[in-house]
Amino acid sequence: MIALAGFMSAVMALVLLFMRRHYPPSIRGVGGWAAAPLLWLLSTVLFGARGAIPDWLGLVLANQLLVLGSVTYY
């Protein structure tokens, strides 16, 4: 399940990056929207590595990246 969430975040980031290339420069913010799923992807990787990495990485940093990605969308 965690791998699927990470894969979907990566696909969403790629779609938004391609959209950014084709949108007019007057429309700002698409780059931030593309960064949010990348933050979610990194968060998902850290959540998936729990037990193999220290807790401050697998819990604290992963949750912070998840919230930061959500705030970036806003």
Order of alpha helices (4+ residues) and beta strands (2+ residues): alpha-alpha-alpha
